[in-house]
Amino acid sequence: QVQLVESGGGLVQAGGSLRLSCAASGRIGTIYAMGWYRQAPGKQRELVATVSTSGSTNYADSVKGRFTISRDNTKNTVYLQMNSLKPEDTAVYYCTVLGSLFWGQGTQVTVSS
């Protein structure tokens, strides 16, 4: 059983930065691939970024070059560094163990123009 808690969301102006954290209650260690998703009002949840057990990363085209996903297995934490934020990045951001039913409760990111 894994519990995930996101933090770091907030209100930021366009062009600003935020760093999201996802702390896992259980050991994620090197066992699980992890991902960040987001859901904007009236839209479907979409994949933002993933990090594999070996540290390989993948990103949605809309965030490539602006967002960086990373993991610290010693702290059981996954991060999403978001730079050059745009109003269209406004959404609730969720972390998940890929391929599982384990999801966090989400953290709101709002980018003002």
Phi and psi in degrees as a GROMACS rama.xvg file:
@    title "Ramachandran Plot"
@    xaxis  label "Phi"
@    yaxis  label "Psi"
@TYPE xy
-128.229  132.059  VAL-2
-112.711  136.77  GLN-3
-120.011  132.778  LEU-4
-128.817  117.034  VAL-5
-89.7162  153.297  GLU-6
-155.157  167.779  SER-7
104.286  -3.83766  GLY-8
-71.6389  172.978  GLY-9
164.237  -166.003  GLY-10
-104.777  129.375  LEU-11
-143.671  151.193  VAL-12
-79.0552  155.262  GLN-13
-55.0005  137.516  ALA-14
92.5676  -10.9437  GLY-15
-83.1358  -174.569  GLY-16
-132.871  152.545  SER-17
-143.324  153.369  LEU-18
-124.089  115.944  ARG-19
-91.2673  145.322  LEU-20
-123.603  148.367  SER-21
-132.912  107.194  CYS-22
-96.5692  129.066  ALA-23
-99.9353  136.221  ALA-24
-75.1365  -34.8911  SER-25
-94.0657  178.954  GLY-26
-81.1205  115.829  ARG-27
-86.1169  -29.6463  ILE-28
39.2883  -126.637  GLY-29
-110.898  15.7741  THR-30
-82.0029  -38.5984  ILE-31
-115.425  140.178  TYR-32
-79.295  141.97  ALA-33
-122.593  156.429  MET-34
-147.517  158.901  GLY-35
-113.828  132.879  TRP-36
-119.342  165.953  TYR-37
-144.047  153.976  ARG-38
-138.531  117.245  GLN-39
-90.8848  157.178  ALA-40
-55.589  129.797  PRO-41
76.54  5.88446  GLY-42
-122.189  161.944  LYS-43
-76.0845  154.943  GLN-44
-66.6108  135.749  ARG-45
-128.218  148.891  GLU-46
-74.7892  133.519  LEU-47
-103.663  -51.1298  VAL-48
-160.145  152.987  ALA-49
-134.39  153.717  THR-50
-135.393  128.534  VAL-51
-82.4722  176.792  SER-52
-63.8422  -27.2649  THR-53
-90.3051  -3.50908  SER-54
97.542  0.708149  GLY-55
-68.1625  143.597  SER-56
-123.706  153.543  THR-57
-140.826  149.742  ASN-58
-136.139  150.824  TYR-59
-66.8587  147.945  ALA-60
-57.6191  -33.0073  ASP-61
-68.7202  -16.8036  SER-62
-119.092  -3.193  VAL-63
-57.6541  134.921  LYS-64
85.3474  -10.8173  GLY-65
-116.47  -34.8729  ARG-66
-108.7  148.169  PHE-67
-134.692  123.973  THR-68
-98.6709  142.185  ILE-69
-150.893  166.864  SER-70
-140.159  147.102  ARG-71
-123.585  98.8417  ASP-72
-67.61  -24.265  ASN-73
-71.2598  -24.0454  THR-74
-107.162  3.078  LYS-75
51.3725  45.3282  ASN-76
-134.882  140.747  THR-77
-116.696  141.497  VAL-78
-120.546  155.627  TYR-79
-134.563  105.13  LEU-80
-86.4905  122.699  GLN-81
-118.056  115.756  MET-82
-115.459  164.436  ASN-83
49.1352  48.0091  SER-84
-64.7302  146.898  LEU-85
-121.528  156.443  LYS-86
-55.4067  -32.6552  PRO-87
-71.7787  -6.14255  GLU-88
-82.9736  -6.35729  ASP-89
-60.6315  124.699  THR-90
-178.913  170.833  ALA-91
-89.9334  128.999  VAL-92
-104.568  132.068  TYR-93
-123.404  143.077  TYR-94
-106.494  156.687  CYS-95
-153.146  152.976  THR-96
-82.7042  116.676  VAL-97
-57.882  135.817  LEU-98
77.5537  9.79375  GLY-99
-121.15  -179.676  SER-100
-97.1628  7.649  LEU-101
-87.3403  115.954  PHE-102
-132.648  150.7  TRP-103
-81.3291  177.815  GLY-104
-84.4408  -12.4935  GLN-105
96.1732  151.991  GLY-106
-136.134  134.58  THR-107
-81.5658  131.305  GLN-108
-118.981  123.51  VAL-109
-124.281  124.471  THR-110
-114.16  118.588  VAL-111
-93.0317  148.372  SER-112
